[in-house]
């Protein structure tokens, strides 16, 4: 950590859960884990968004006695982004060769930034960058900015499509 910047270089699946937790953004009402927008919940990633008052009350029996539990509910995943190059399969970390990977939380500006450069199965190199925040001015708002760049002269060409899925997924 350097001043107000918590940064990670390289992708480490074993540390990703901790990184997602440490780079969460929130405002006291809404909180979102620092999960990558292009990844679904799996053994490495756990996208999560939680809101004040969003609880699930459940009574379980432990040792023959009823115990009341209140757990935060994981809201529908608003982060999901699908990136396709030339109409091929959606980009996922497991299906590409990472050239570089940078993940940071800028605490001073309350923004989460992730930038990666990768080579896909067709040999094209692409840089993908995302930046997001949860608003302090309006507690019901959060935003994501995403961009993809195919470097000139580096096996590039064709189209890049960024889309949100038609259905929002819930990791409940």
ABEGO torsion letter per residue (X at the ends): XBEABBBBBEBBAAAAAAAAAAABBBAGABBBBABBAABBBBAABBBBBBBBGBBBBBBBBBGGBBBBBBBBBBBBBAABBBBBBGGBBBBBAAABBBABBBBBBBAAAGBBBBBBBBBBAAGBBBBBBBBBBBBAABAABBBBBBBBBBBBGBGBEEBBBBBBBABBBBBX
